[in-house]
């Protein structure tokens, strides 16, 4: 098993890109009122939970 490998940084960057695209689409649908009532409730709950969490602290260098 010595095939090509993906570094951890590359894997995280790729996953972050996919997540950012999905979040942008959900945000656009939410803003335009295109979400079903059930999904809108989920988005509202997640946004409320995010607001209630403390801001992440930067990592020490």
PQR file of N, CA, C, O and H, with PARSE charges and radii, in Angstrom:
ATOM      1  N   UNK A   1       0.819  -1.180   0.000 -0.4000 1.5000
ATOM      2  CA  UNK A   1       0.000   0.000   0.000 -0.0000 2.0000
ATOM      3  C   UNK A   1       0.866   1.248   0.000  0.5500 1.7000
ATOM      4  O   UNK A   1       0.893   1.997   0.976 -0.5500 1.4000
ATOM      5  N   UNK A   2       1.548   1.457  -1.062 -0.4000 1.5000
ATOM      6  CA  UNK A   2       2.402   2.640  -1.159 -0.0000 2.0000
ATOM      7  C   UNK A   2       1.892   3.584  -2.234  0.5500 1.7000
ATOM      8  O   UNK A   2       2.673   4.297  -2.863 -0.5500 1.4000
ATOM      9  H   UNK A   2       1.526   0.847  -1.855  0.4000 1.0000
ATOM     10  N   UNK A   3       0.597   3.587  -2.443 -0.4000 1.5000
ATOM     11  CA  UNK A   3       0.012   4.478  -3.436 -0.0000 2.0000
ATOM     12  C   UNK A   3       0.047   5.919  -2.972  0.5500 1.7000
ATOM     13  O   UNK A   3       0.490   6.213  -1.862 -0.5500 1.4000
ATOM     14  H   UNK A   3      -0.038   3.007  -1.932  0.4000 1.0000
ATOM     15  N   UNK A   4      -0.416   6.806  -3.817 -0.4000 1.5000
ATOM     16  CA  UNK A   4      -0.412   8.226  -3.451 -0.0000 2.0000
ATOM     17  C   UNK A   4      -1.293   8.474  -2.222  0.5500 1.7000
ATOM     18  O   UNK A   4      -2.356   7.872  -2.072 -0.5500 1.4000
ATOM     19  H   UNK A   4      -0.776   6.567  -4.718  0.4000 1.0000
ATOM     20  N   UNK A   5      -0.838   9.351  -1.370 -0.4000 1.5000
ATOM     21  CA  UNK A   5      -1.591   9.693  -0.166 -0.0000 2.0000
ATOM     22  C   UNK A   5      -1.895  11.187  -0.154  0.5500 1.7000
ATOM     23  O   UNK A   5      -1.237  11.984  -0.822 -0.5500 1.4000
ATOM     24  H   UNK A   5       0.025   9.840  -1.492  0.4000 1.0000
ATOM     25  N   UNK A   6      -2.882  11.527   0.602 -0.4000 1.5000
ATOM     26  CA  UNK A   6      -3.280  12.922   0.754 -0.0000 2.0000
ATOM     27  C   UNK A   6      -2.840  13.367   2.141  0.5500 1.7000
ATOM     28  O   UNK A   6      -3.072  12.672   3.130 -0.5500 1.4000
ATOM     29  H   UNK A   6      -3.417  10.879   1.145  0.4000 1.0000
ATOM     30  N   UNK A   7      -2.209  14.521   2.204 -0.4000 1.5000
ATOM     31  CA  UNK A   7      -1.772  15.016   3.506 -0.0000 2.0000
ATOM     32  C   UNK A   7      -2.990  15.419   4.337  0.5500 1.7000
ATOM     33  O   UNK A   7      -4.074  15.661   3.806 -0.5500 1.4000
ATOM     34  H   UNK A   7      -2.020  15.086   1.401  0.4000 1.0000
ATOM     35  N   UNK A   8      -2.790  15.482   5.617 -0.4000 1.5000
ATOM     36  CA  UNK A   8      -3.869  15.874   6.522 -0.0000 2.0000
ATOM     37  C   UNK A   8      -4.380  17.267   6.178  0.5500 1.7000
ATOM     38  O   UNK A   8      -5.588  17.506   6.176 -0.5500 1.4000
ATOM     39  H   UNK A   8      -1.910  15.285   6.048  0.4000 1.0000
ATOM     40  N   UNK A   9      -3.467  18.184   5.888 -0.4000 1.5000
ATOM     41  CA  UNK A   9      -3.861  19.551   5.552 -0.0000 2.0000
ATOM     42  C   UNK A   9      -4.710  19.588   4.287  0.5500 1.7000
ATOM     43  O   UNK A   9      -5.695  20.323   4.218 -0.5500 1.4000
ATOM     44  H   UNK A   9      -2.486  17.990   5.890  0.4000 1.0000
ATOM     45  N   UNK A  10      -4.326  18.790   3.277 -0.4000 1.5000
ATOM     46  CA  UNK A  10      -5.098  18.746   2.043 -0.0000 2.0000
ATOM     47  C   UNK A  10      -6.493  18.175   2.290  0.5500 1.7000
ATOM     48  O   UNK A  10      -7.481  18.670   1.747 -0.5500 1.4000
ATOM     49  H   UNK A  10      -3.526  18.193   3.332  0.4000 1.0000
ATOM     50  N   UNK A  11      -6.564  17.139   3.108 -0.4000 1.5000
ATOM     51  CA  UNK A  11      -7.858  16.525   3.404 -0.0000 2.0000
ATOM     52  C   UNK A  11      -8.773  17.508   4.128  0.5500 1.7000
ATOM     53  O   UNK A  11      -9.955  17.616   3.803 -0.5500 1.4000
ATOM     54  H   UNK A  11      -5.761  16.736   3.549  0.4000 1.0000
ATOM     55  N   UNK A  12      -8.223  18.227   5.114 -0.4000 1.5000
ATOM     56  CA  UNK A  12      -9.032  19.206   5.837 -0.0000 2.0000
ATOM     57  C   UNK A  12      -9.454  20.351   4.922  0.5500 1.7000
ATOM     58  O   UNK A  12     -10.589  20.820   5.007 -0.5500 1.4000
ATOM     59  H   UNK A  12      -7.262  18.139   5.378  0.4000 1.0000
ATOM     60  N   UNK A  13      -8.568  20.801   4.057 -0.4000 1.5000
ATOM     61  CA  UNK A  13      -8.907  21.894   3.139 -0.0000 2.0000
ATOM     62  C   UNK A  13     -10.014  21.468   2.179  0.5500 1.7000
ATOM     63  O   UNK A  13     -10.931  22.242   1.903 -0.5500 1.4000
ATOM     64  H   UNK A  13      -7.647  20.420   3.988  0.4000 1.0000
ATOM     65  N   UNK A  14      -9.930  20.249   1.674 -0.4000 1.5000
ATOM     66  CA  UNK A  14     -10.954  19.752   0.754 -0.0000 2.0000
ATOM     67  C   UNK A  14     -12.297  19.616   1.463  0.5500 1.7000
ATOM     68  O   UNK A  14     -13.334  19.993   0.916 -0.5500 1.4000
ATOM     69  H   UNK A  14      -9.186  19.621   1.899  0.4000 1.0000
ATOM     70  N   UNK A  15     -12.276  19.084   2.667 -0.4000 1.5000
ATOM     71  CA  UNK A  15     -13.521  18.941   3.429 -0.0000 2.0000
ATOM     72  C   UNK A  15     -14.112  20.304   3.755  0.5500 1.7000
ATOM     73  O   UNK A  15     -15.329  20.481   3.707 -0.5500 1.4000
ATOM     74  H   UNK A  15     -11.434  18.779   3.111  0.4000 1.0000
ATOM     75  N   UNK A  16     -13.267  21.260   4.083 -0.4000 1.5000
ATOM     76  CA  UNK A  16     -13.734  22.612   4.404 -0.0000 2.0000
ATOM     77  C   UNK A  16     -14.389  23.263   3.188  0.5500 1.7000
ATOM     78  O   UNK A  16     -15.406  23.944   3.319 -0.5500 1.4000
ATOM     79  H   UNK A  16     -12.278  21.116   4.122  0.4000 1.0000
ATOM     80  N   UNK A  17     -13.800  23.052   1.989 -0.4000 1.5000
ATOM     81  CA  UNK A  17     -14.390  23.612   0.765 -0.0000 2.0000
ATOM     82  C   UNK A  17     -15.790  23.052   0.534  0.5500 1.7000
ATOM     83  O   UNK A  17     -16.717  23.797   0.219 -0.5500 1.4000
ATOM     84  H   UNK A  17     -12.974  22.499   1.882  0.4000 1.0000
ATOM     85  N   UNK A  18     -15.938  21.742   0.692 -0.4000 1.5000
ATOM     86  CA  UNK A  18     -17.246  21.110   0.491 -0.0000 2.0000
ATOM     87  C   UNK A  18     -18.249  21.643   1.506  0.5500 1.7000
ATOM     88  O   UNK A  18     -19.387  21.954   1.153 -0.5500 1.4000
ATOM     89  H   UNK A  18     -15.185  21.136   0.948  0.4000 1.0000
ATOM     90  N   UNK A  19     -17.834  21.747   2.754 -0.4000 1.5000
ATOM     91  CA  UNK A  19     -18.715  22.262   3.801 -0.0000 2.0000
ATOM     92  C   UNK A  19     -19.100  23.711   3.530  0.5500 1.7000
ATOM     93  O   UNK A  19     -20.262  24.081   3.699 -0.5500 1.4000
ATOM     94  H   UNK A  19     -16.910  21.494   3.041  0.4000 1.0000
ATOM     95  N   UNK A  20     -18.147  24.534   3.114 -0.4000 1.5000
ATOM     96  CA  UNK A  20     -18.438  25.941   2.821 -0.0000 2.0000
ATOM     97  C   UNK A  20     -19.444  26.077   1.683  0.5500 1.7000
ATOM     98  O   UNK A  20     -20.333  26.927   1.737 -0.5500 1.4000
ATOM     99  H   UNK A  20     -17.203  24.233   2.977  0.4000 1.0000
ATOM    100  N   UNK A  21     -19.308  25.244   0.654 -0.4000 1.5000
ATOM    101  CA  UNK A  21     -20.249  25.283  -0.471 -0.0000 2.0000
ATOM    102  C   UNK A  21     -21.648  24.892   0.002  0.5500 1.7000
ATOM    103  O   UNK A  21     -22.630  25.547  -0.347 -0.5500 1.4000
ATOM    104  H   UNK A  21     -18.587  24.553   0.610  0.4000 1.0000
ATOM    105  N   UNK A  22     -21.735  23.832   0.791 -0.4000 1.5000
ATOM    106  CA  UNK A  22     -23.040  23.390   1.293 -0.0000 2.0000
ATOM    107  C   UNK A  22     -23.677  24.459   2.176  0.5500 1.7000
ATOM    108  O   UNK A  22     -24.873  24.727   2.062 -0.5500 1.4000
ATOM    109  H   UNK A  22     -20.937  23.300   1.074  0.4000 1.0000
ATOM    110  N   UNK A  23     -22.887  25.065   3.051 -0.4000 1.5000
ATOM    111  CA  UNK A  23     -23.424  26.110   3.925 -0.0000 2.0000
ATOM    112  C   UNK A  23     -23.879  27.329   3.133  0.5500 1.7000
ATOM    113  O   UNK A  23     -24.882  27.953   3.481 -0.5500 1.4000
ATOM    114  H   UNK A  23     -21.915  24.847   3.143  0.4000 1.0000
ATOM    115  N   UNK A  24     -23.158  27.674   2.079 -0.4000 1.5000
ATOM    116  CA  UNK A  24     -23.553  28.808   1.242 -0.0000 2.0000
ATOM    117  C   UNK A  24     -24.886  28.527   0.549  0.5500 1.7000
ATOM    118  O   UNK A  24     -25.736  29.413   0.453 -0.5500 1.4000
ATOM    119  H   UNK A  24     -22.343  27.167   1.797  0.4000 1.0000
ATOM    120  N   UNK A  25     -25.070  27.298   0.067 -0.4000 1.5000
ATOM    121  CA  UNK A  25     -26.330  26.939  -0.584 -0.0000 2.0000
ATOM    122  C   UNK A  25     -27.488  26.961   0.412  0.5500 1.7000
ATOM    123  O   UNK A  25     -28.565  27.470   0.104 -0.5500 1.4000
ATOM    124  H   UNK A  25     -24.380  26.579   0.145  0.4000 1.0000
ATOM    125  N   UNK A  26     -27.267  26.412   1.600 -0.4000 1.5000
ATOM    126  CA  UNK A  26     -28.316  26.414   2.622 -0.0000 2.0000
ATOM    127  C   UNK A  26     -28.657  27.845   3.019  0.5500 1.7000
ATOM    128  O   UNK A  26     -29.830  28.184   3.179 -0.5500 1.4000
ATOM    129  H   UNK A  26     -26.392  25.999   1.850  0.4000 1.0000
ATOM    130  N   UNK A  27     -27.644  28.680   3.178 -0.4000 1.5000
ATOM    131  CA  UNK A  27     -27.865  30.073   3.554 -0.0000 2.0000
ATOM    132  C   UNK A  27     -28.665  30.808   2.489  0.5500 1.7000
ATOM    133  O   UNK A  27     -29.578  31.568   2.810 -0.5500 1.4000
ATOM    134  H   UNK A  27     -26.692  28.405   3.048  0.4000 1.0000
ATOM    135  N   UNK A  28     -28.328  30.587   1.227 -0.4000 1.5000
ATOM    136  CA  UNK A  28     -29.050  31.240   0.138 -0.0000 2.0000
ATOM    137  C   UNK A  28     -30.508  30.783   0.112  0.5500 1.7000
ATOM    138  O   UNK A  28     -31.411  31.601  -0.062 -0.5500 1.4000
ATOM    139  H   UNK A  28     -27.586  29.969   0.966  0.4000 1.0000
ATOM    140  N   UNK A  29     -30.740  29.483   0.285 -0.4000 1.5000
ATOM    141  CA  UNK A  29     -32.110  28.970   0.305 -0.0000 2.0000
ATOM    142  C   UNK A  29     -32.885  29.514   1.503  0.5500 1.7000
ATOM    143  O   UNK A  29     -34.062  29.856   1.383 -0.5500 1.4000
ATOM    144  H   UNK A  29     -30.006  28.819   0.426  0.4000 1.0000
ATOM    145  N   UNK A  30     -32.228  29.594   2.649 -0.4000 1.5000
ATOM    146  CA  UNK A  30     -32.876  30.110   3.865 -0.0000 2.0000
ATOM    147  C   UNK A  30     -33.256  31.574   3.676  0.5500 1.7000
ATOM    148  O   UNK A  30     -34.369  31.978   4.014 -0.5500 1.4000
ATOM    149  H   UNK A  30     -31.273  29.316   2.747  0.4000 1.0000
ATOM    150  N   UNK A  31     -32.338  32.365   3.139 -0.4000 1.5000
ATOM    151  CA  UNK A  31     -32.587  33.789   2.925 -0.0000 2.0000
ATOM    152  C   UNK A  31     -33.713  34.010   1.920  0.5500 1.7000
ATOM    153  O   UNK A  31     -34.522  34.924   2.079 -0.5500 1.4000
ATOM    154  H   UNK A  31     -31.434  32.037   2.865  0.4000 1.0000
ATOM    155  N   UNK A  32     -33.762  33.172   0.887 -0.4000 1.5000
ATOM    156  CA  UNK A  32     -34.783  33.323  -0.150 -0.0000 2.0000
ATOM    157  C   UNK A  32     -36.111  32.681   0.235  0.5500 1.7000
ATOM    158  O   UNK A  32     -37.085  32.786  -0.510 -0.5500 1.4000
ATOM    159  H   UNK A  32     -33.104  32.430   0.758  0.4000 1.0000
ATOM    160  N   UNK A  33     -36.164  32.017   1.393 -0.4000 1.5000
ATOM    161  CA  UNK A  33     -37.408  31.392   1.825 -0.0000 2.0000
ATOM    162  C   UNK A  33     -37.748  30.122   1.080  0.5500 1.7000
ATOM    163  O   UNK A  33     -38.923  29.770   0.968 -0.5500 1.4000
ATOM    164  H   UNK A  33     -35.373  31.932   1.999  0.4000 1.0000
ATOM    165  N   UNK A  34     -36.745  29.422   0.566 -0.4000 1.5000
ATOM    166  CA  UNK A  34     -36.982  28.210  -0.218 -0.0000 2.0000
ATOM    167  C   UNK A  34     -36.874  26.922   0.594  0.5500 1.7000
ATOM    168  O   UNK A  34     -36.973  25.836   0.022 -0.5500 1.4000
ATOM    169  H   UNK A  34     -35.791  29.707   0.657  0.4000 1.0000
ATOM    170  N   UNK A  35     -36.676  27.009   1.889 -0.4000 1.5000
ATOM    171  CA  UNK A  35     -36.578  25.799   2.705 -0.0000 2.0000
ATOM    172  C   UNK A  35     -37.965  25.369   3.168  0.5500 1.7000
ATOM    173  O   UNK A  35     -38.853  26.195   3.378 -0.5500 1.4000
ATOM    174  H   UNK A  35     -36.594  27.891   2.353  0.4000 1.0000
ATOM    175  N   UNK A  36     -38.131  24.061   3.321 -0.4000 1.5000
ATOM    176  CA  UNK A  36     -39.384  23.559   3.884 -0.0000 2.0000
ATOM    177  C   UNK A  36     -39.466  24.009   5.343  0.5500 1.7000
ATOM    178  O   UNK A  36     -38.439  24.296   5.958 -0.5500 1.4000
ATOM    179  H   UNK A  36     -37.410  23.389   3.150  0.4000 1.0000
ATOM    180  N   UNK A  37     -40.658  24.071   5.894 -0.4000 1.5000
ATOM    181  CA  UNK A  37     -40.783  24.499   7.295 -0.0000 2.0000
ATOM    182  C   UNK A  37     -39.940  23.654   8.255  0.5500 1.7000
ATOM    183  O   UNK A  37     -39.369  24.180   9.210 -0.5500 1.4000
ATOM    184  H   UNK A  37     -41.493  23.838   5.394  0.4000 1.0000
ATOM    185  N   UNK A  38     -39.864  22.345   8.001 -0.4000 1.5000
ATOM    186  CA  UNK A  38     -39.075  21.479   8.878 -0.0000 2.0000
ATOM    187  C   UNK A  38     -37.594  21.839   8.820  0.5500 1.7000
ATOM    188  O   UNK A  38     -36.926  21.927   9.850 -0.5500 1.4000
ATOM    189  H   UNK A  38     -40.328  21.917   7.225  0.4000 1.0000
ATOM    190  N   UNK A  39     -37.097  22.041   7.625 -0.4000 1.5000
ATOM    191  CA  UNK A  39     -35.675  22.373   7.480 -0.0000 2.0000
ATOM    192  C   UNK A  39     -35.377  23.776   7.996  0.5500 1.7000
ATOM    193  O   UNK A  39     -34.295  24.028   8.527 -0.5500 1.4000
ATOM    194  H   UNK A  39     -37.640  21.969   6.788  0.4000 1.0000
ATOM    195  N   UNK A  40     -36.327  24.681   7.841 -0.4000 1.5000
ATOM    196  CA  UNK A  40     -36.119  26.028   8.376 -0.0000 2.0000
ATOM    197  C   UNK A  40     -36.001  25.990   9.899  0.5500 1.7000
ATOM    198  O   UNK A  40     -35.187  26.710  10.476 -0.5500 1.4000
ATOM    199  H   UNK A  40     -37.205  24.476   7.409  0.4000 1.0000
ATOM    200  N   UNK A  41     -36.807  25.159  10.546 -0.4000 1.5000
ATOM    201  CA  UNK A  41     -36.701  25.011  11.997 -0.0000 2.0000
ATOM    202  C   UNK A  41     -35.336  24.459  12.399  0.5500 1.7000
ATOM    203  O   UNK A  41     -34.755  24.888  13.396 -0.5500 1.4000
ATOM    204  H   UNK A  41     -37.469  24.575  10.077  0.4000 1.0000
ATOM    205  N   UNK A  42     -34.832  23.513  11.624 -0.4000 1.5000
ATOM    206  CA  UNK A  42     -33.508  22.947  11.906 -0.0000 2.0000
ATOM    207  C   UNK A  42     -32.440  24.025  11.783  0.5500 1.7000
ATOM    208  O   UNK A  42     -31.567  24.142  12.643 -0.5500 1.4000
ATOM    209  H   UNK A  42     -35.303  23.165  10.814  0.4000 1.0000
ATOM    210  N   UNK A  43     -32.511  24.816  10.708 -0.4000 1.5000
ATOM    211  CA  UNK A  43     -31.520  25.876  10.501 -0.0000 2.0000
ATOM    212  C   UNK A  43     -31.598  26.900  11.629  0.5500 1.7000
ATOM    213  O   UNK A  43     -30.567  27.337  12.141 -0.5500 1.4000
ATOM    214  H   UNK A  43     -33.220  24.721  10.009  0.4000 1.0000
ATOM    215  N   UNK A  44     -32.807  27.285  12.018 -0.4000 1.5000
ATOM    216  CA  UNK A  44     -32.955  28.258  13.110 -0.0000 2.0000
ATOM    217  C   UNK A  44     -32.370  27.721  14.413  0.5500 1.7000
ATOM    218  O   UNK A  44     -31.705  28.450  15.151 -0.5500 1.4000
ATOM    219  H   UNK A  44     -33.644  26.931  11.601  0.4000 1.0000
ATOM    220  N   UNK A  45     -32.623  26.435  14.692 -0.4000 1.5000
ATOM    221  CA  UNK A  45     -32.082  25.830  15.917 -0.0000 2.0000
ATOM    222  C   UNK A  45     -30.560  25.812  15.883  0.5500 1.7000
ATOM    223  O   UNK A  45     -29.912  26.130  16.880 -0.5500 1.4000
ATOM    224  H   UNK A  45     -33.162  25.844  14.094  0.4000 1.0000
ATOM    225  N   UNK A  46     -29.985  25.440  14.739 -0.4000 1.5000
ATOM    226  CA  UNK A  46     -28.526  25.406  14.623 -0.0000 2.0000
ATOM    227  C   UNK A  46     -27.919  26.800  14.750  0.5500 1.7000
ATOM    228  O   UNK A  46     -26.874  26.966  15.379 -0.5500 1.4000
ATOM    229  H   UNK A  46     -30.511  25.182  13.929  0.4000 1.0000
ATOM    230  N   UNK A  47     -28.565  27.800  14.158 -0.4000 1.5000
ATOM    231  CA  UNK A  47     -28.064  29.169  14.275 -0.0000 2.0000
ATOM    232  C   UNK A  47     -28.124  29.650  15.720  0.5500 1.7000
ATOM    233  O   UNK A  47     -27.199  30.312  16.192 -0.5500 1.4000
ATOM    234  H   UNK A  47     -29.414  27.665  13.647  0.4000 1.0000
ATOM    235  N   UNK A  48     -29.207  29.322  16.426 -0.4000 1.5000
ATOM    236  CA  UNK A  48     -29.329  29.703  17.827 -0.0000 2.0000
ATOM    237  C   UNK A  48     -28.242  29.029  18.667  0.5500 1.7000
ATOM    238  O   UNK A  48     -27.631  29.671  19.521 -0.5500 1.4000
ATOM    239  H   UNK A  48     -29.958  28.784  16.043  0.4000 1.0000
ATOM    240  N   UNK A  49     -28.002  27.743  18.426 -0.4000 1.5000
ATOM    241  CA  UNK A  49     -26.955  27.031  19.163 -0.0000 2.0000
ATOM    242  C   UNK A  49     -25.589  27.637  18.884  0.5500 1.7000
ATOM    243  O   UNK A  49     -24.757  27.743  19.785 -0.5500 1.4000
ATOM    244  H   UNK A  49     -28.499  27.222  17.732  0.4000 1.0000
ATOM    245  N   UNK A  50     -25.359  28.034  17.639 -0.4000 1.5000
ATOM    246  CA  UNK A  50     -24.071  28.625  17.280 -0.0000 2.0000
ATOM    247  C   UNK A  50     -23.882  29.962  17.989  0.5500 1.7000
ATOM    248  O   UNK A  50     -22.784  30.264  18.455 -0.5500 1.4000
ATOM    249  H   UNK A  50     -26.036  27.947  16.907  0.4000 1.0000
ATOM    250  N   UNK A  51     -24.942  30.766  18.074 -0.4000 1.5000
ATOM    251  CA  UNK A  51     -24.841  32.054  18.765 -0.0000 2.0000
ATOM    252  C   UNK A  51     -24.555  31.876  20.249  0.5500 1.7000
ATOM    253  O   UNK A  51     -23.860  32.693  20.851 -0.5500 1.4000
ATOM    254  H   UNK A  51     -25.834  30.520  17.696  0.4000 1.0000
ATOM    255  N   UNK A  52     -25.087  30.814  20.838 -0.4000 1.5000
ATOM    256  CA  UNK A  52     -24.917  30.578  22.270 -0.0000 2.0000
ATOM    257  C   UNK A  52     -23.533  30.050  22.634  0.5500 1.7000
ATOM    258  O   UNK A  52     -23.131  30.129  23.795 -0.5500 1.4000
ATOM    259  H   UNK A  52     -25.652  30.149  20.349  0.4000 1.0000
ATOM    260  N   UNK A  53     -22.807  29.516  21.668 -0.4000 1.5000
ATOM    261  CA  UNK A  53     -21.469  28.988  21.948 -0.0000 2.0000
ATOM    262  C   UNK A  53     -20.474  30.135  22.072  0.5500 1.7000
ATOM    263  O   UNK A  53     -20.590  31.139  21.369 -0.5500 1.4000
ATOM    264  H   UNK A  53     -23.134  29.451  20.725  0.4000 1.0000
ATOM    265  N   UNK A  54     -19.497  29.988  22.965 -0.4000 1.5000
ATOM    266  CA  UNK A  54     -18.459  31.022  23.042 -0.0000 2.0000
ATOM    267  C   UNK A  54     -17.610  31.015  21.770  0.5500 1.7000
ATOM    268  O   UNK A  54     -17.448  29.984  21.117 -0.5500 1.4000
ATOM    269  H   UNK A  54     -19.403  29.172  23.536  0.4000 1.0000
ATOM    270  N   UNK A  55     -17.080  32.178  21.441 -0.4000 1.5000
ATOM    271  CA  UNK A  55     -16.235  32.290  20.249 -0.0000 2.0000
ATOM    272  C   UNK A  55     -14.979  31.445  20.438  0.5500 1.7000
ATOM    273  O   UNK A  55     -14.419  31.416  21.534 -0.5500 1.4000
ATOM    274  H   UNK A  55     -17.212  33.015  21.972  0.4000 1.0000
ATOM    275  N   UNK A  56     -14.526  30.757  19.387 -0.4000 1.5000
ATOM    276  CA  UNK A  56     -13.313  29.942  19.523 -0.0000 2.0000
ATOM    277  C   UNK A  56     -12.092  30.822  19.758  0.5500 1.7000
ATOM    278  O   UNK A  56     -11.961  31.901  19.181 -0.5500 1.4000
ATOM    279  H   UNK A  56     -14.981  30.780  18.497  0.4000 1.0000
ATOM    280  N   UNK A  57     -11.217  30.343  20.605 -0.4000 1.5000
ATOM    281  CA  UNK A  57      -9.985  31.071  20.913 -0.0000 2.0000
ATOM    282  C   UNK A  57      -8.912  30.701  19.892  0.5500 1.7000
ATOM    283  O   UNK A  57      -8.800  29.533  19.519 -0.5500 1.4000
ATOM    284  H   UNK A  57     -11.324  29.466  21.074  0.4000 1.0000
ATOM    285  N   UNK A  58      -8.122  31.671  19.433 -0.4000 1.5000
ATOM    286  CA  UNK A  58      -7.048  31.346  18.487 -0.0000 2.0000
ATOM    287  C   UNK A  58      -6.013  30.443  19.158  0.5500 1.7000
ATOM    288  O   UNK A  58      -5.767  30.540  20.360 -0.5500 1.4000
ATOM    289  H   UNK A  58      -8.213  32.619  19.736  0.4000 1.0000
ATOM    290  N   UNK A  59      -5.419  29.570  18.357 -0.4000 1.5000
ATOM    291  CA  UNK A  59      -4.392  28.674  18.870 -0.0000 2.0000
ATOM    292  C   UNK A  59      -3.112  29.435  19.147  0.5500 1.7000
ATOM    293  O   UNK A  59      -2.756  30.355  18.410 -0.5500 1.4000
ATOM    294  H   UNK A  59      -5.619  29.491  17.380  0.4000 1.0000
ATOM    295  N   UNK A  60      -2.430  29.057  20.191 -0.4000 1.5000
ATOM    296  CA  UNK A  60      -1.146  29.685  20.521 -0.0000 2.0000
ATOM    297  C   UNK A  60      -0.104  29.252  19.502  0.5500 1.7000
ATOM    298  O   UNK A  60      -0.075  28.099  19.073 -0.5500 1.4000
ATOM    299  H   UNK A  60      -2.719  28.309  20.789  0.4000 1.0000
ATOM    300  N   UNK A  61       0.740  30.182  19.127 -0.4000 1.5000
ATOM    301  CA  UNK A  61       1.765  29.876  18.120 -0.0000 2.0000
ATOM    302  C   UNK A  61       2.954  29.180  18.732  0.5500 1.7000
ATOM    303  O   UNK A  61       3.908  28.851  18.026 -0.5500 1.4000
ATOM    304  H   UNK A  61       0.716  31.119  19.475  0.4000 1.0000
TER
END
